[in-house]
Amino acid sequence: MVKKDALERWTVEQSAELYSIRNWGAGYFDVSRDGHVVITPFLDNKKARVSIPKIIKGLRERGLDMPVLLRVENILDSQISLLHQSFRTAMERLGYKSVFRGVFPIKVNQQEQVLEEITKHGGKYHHGLEAGSKAELIAALAMLRDPEACLICNGYKDEEFIDLGLYACKMGYKIFFVLEMPSELELILERSKALGIEPLLGVRMKLAAKAGGHWTESGGDRSIFGLDSAQIVEVVDRLKAADMLHCLRLVHYHLGSQIPNIRDIRTAVQEACRVYCGLIDEGAAMGYLDLGGGLAVDYDGSHTNYVNSRNYTLDEYCADVVEAVMQTLDEKGMDHPVLITESGRALVAYYSVLLFNILDTSRFEAPPLPKSLPEETPTLIANLFEAAKSMSVRNVQESLNDAVYYRDEIRGLFRHGHVSLRQRALAENIFWHMVNQAAGLLKQLKQVPPELDDLHEAISDIYYANMSVFQSVPDSWAIGHIFPIMPVHRLDEMPTRRAILADITCDCDGKIDRFIDPHAVAKSLPLHELKDNEEYYLGVFLVGAYQETLGDLHNLLGDTNVVSLRIHEDNSYDFVREVEGDTVSDVLSYVEFDPKKLQTRFRHTAEKAVREGRITARERRDIMRAFEDGMRGYTYFER
């Protein structure tokens, strides 16, 4: 139990430190005096702050149920501006004699309102787009209006893709066809000749350099896309033969989307610059250097080269990139190229927050140790009982080892019918009493044995979250990616429970049991006791990159409600766009059911029940109404 005076002494500053919000929040999130998570979208005006619980209240009053994906347009605008201003500052300070042009990879977040905001606010910086498929190219052409912005075409390109891109070139778009495979060049040359339109070409190089993190295979000799040095030379020779070497204008590479170590970034830039210089020596016109993605997001706030973090700031990233390019090209006396980066994750990650409520909890309650054992208790259970009574700080590890041994032996006897159900239950209670007692004793040790590091996790609670991990945070399940998660209110109270999160998919993988920690990975999250008749809200932060695109329909739980918010400097805000989440009817149609046919089939079944006397005609009406309401309902839990 936590003492009452300890609860009274708890402050919002302690909550801010506990959840590291000021480390991973990048200045966009904070904790208010009344214990609310607040959004602070203007980095130069911290007085402008909006409470997330107040936003939730407004959403509920408008009839929108949890879960909700909240998008804050100002944060996206701010990230675009920061990227361009940081590169501009670095270029001016170091004397770089060209410009920066960012592009956003559509695959990172393909939602229309995201692209609309990027092209709208990014227009002042000539921020472009990157398309890796025909569908993405069509979306990009419709959204991009700025002739100075670059449109980078990666991925496989068929005749339709190439023709569309060439027509767009003729219309004034600055489109680069990046060669991912040697075979693409012939088709581009063929279509260029047929249409009489010269292309802007780029080559994607295979880096020898590789970076750490989840996406390490993006680089290295065995990366699946890109040309090795011999293939690049073959491209040069083929273009020379076609008298089109002047069309080769760009070098591109992709090291990965989350590169935590600045050293890896700098090494890759240096290698790419050597290829760029080599192509100029071959007679190519060049002029553009595309460094791909890689600008990381500090998800855990540790500022390290850990996979979920980064050991550099945005300013350091820009300065290192610019300096590395200058060193190589100045040495060769060559003009500085237009620098392009395909930073997607760093632009949109902060922009979205998944908000959800907790439906229920499964609490670990340590059973009391019985005063005595029943007669005819098996010897192994008696031994377990004695081990529990003799446990102390000095022998805690030995006692737990004994407890695990006795418990496993007793379970074996139960399987063979030598221990009754009641006797097994007694043994389990004694075992969990020992685990709980040991967790308390470990607090008295100066150094906890490594074997017992996870003991507290064994007795953590389960909080059941009204969301689907597979739909809204799929990277958490698929690759063990860690996102900041915390309560968005009650932060002026001490959290007295530790828990993992389970979603409502009824799948053993539908859980989150890895959380950010400054020193490692935490296996439980500090949370508050639920209060009767009061919702408890949590947020998963920094989910704007990839999560909306990768989500699936596990258990037919569909897209959540989505709300876009624009905050004003006077602390007012507007709900600028609301997109209702999928209904049951929607998700059934996605998997090839016809909702009308389903309704007709069920009506026939209900009518048969009327004929057979199981239900009345009036009951059939109520049953059909419930069925139809269910079809129109939200796929998530509704109060």
Sequence and secondary structure as in RCSB ss.txt:
>XXXX:A:sequence
MVKKDALERWTVEQSAELYSIRNWGAGYFDVSRDGHVVITPFLDNKKARVSIPKIIKGLRERGLDMPVLLRVENI
LDSQISLLHQSFRTAMERLGYKSVFRGVFPIKVNQQEQVLEEITKHGGKYHHGLEAGSKAELIAALAMLRDPEAC
LICNGYKDEEFIDLGLYACKMGYKIFFVLEMPSELELILERSKALGIEPLLGVRMKLAAKAGGHWTESGGDRSIF
GLDSAQIVEVVDRLKAADMLHCLRLVHYHLGSQIPNIRDIRTAVQEACRVYCGLIDEGAAMGYLDLGGGLAVDYD
GSHTNYVNSRNYTLDEYCADVVEAVMQTLDEKGMDHPVLITESGRALVAYYSVLLFNILDTSRFEAPPLPKSLPE
ETPTLIANLFEAAKSMSVRNVQESLNDAVYYRDEIRGLFRHGHVSLRQRALAENIFWHMVNQAAGLLKQLKQVPP
ELDDLHEAISDIYYANMSVFQSVPDSWAIGHIFPIMPVHRLDEMPTRRAILADITCDCDGKIDRFIDPHAVAKSL
PLHELKDNEEYYLGVFLVGAYQETLGDLHNLLGDTNVVSLRIHEDNSYDFVREVEGDTVSDVLSYVEFDPKKLQT
RFRHTAEKAVREGRITARERRDIMRAFEDGMRGYTYFER
>XXXX:A:secstr
   HHHHHH  HHHHHHHTTHHHHSTTSEEE TTS EEE   TT TT  EEHHHHHHHHHHTT  S EEEEEHHH
HHHHHHHHHHHHHHHHHHHT  S EEEEEEGGG   HHHHHHHHHHGGGGT EEEE SHHHHHHHHHH   TTSE
EEE S   HHHHHHHHHHHHHT EEEEEESSTTHHHHHHHHHHHHT   EEEEEB  S    STTGGGSSTT SS
SB HHHHHHHHHHHHHTT GGGEEEEE    S B  HHHHHHHHHHHHHHHHHHHHTT    EEE  S B   SS
S  SSSTTS SS HHHHHHHHHHHHHHHHHHHT    EEEE   HHHHGGGEEEEEEEEEEE        SS  T
T  HHHHHHHHHHHH  STTHHHHHHHHHHHHHHHHHHHHTTSS HHHHHHHHHHHHHHHHHHHHHHTT SS  G
GGTTHHHHT EEEEESS HHHH HHHHHS     EEESS TTS   EEEEEE SS  TT EE  EE SSSEESSE
EE    TT   EEEEES  SSHHHH   GGG    EEEEEEE TTS EEEEEEE   BHHHHHHHTT  HHHHHH
HHHHHHHHHHHTTSS HHHHHHHHHHHHHHHHSBSS   
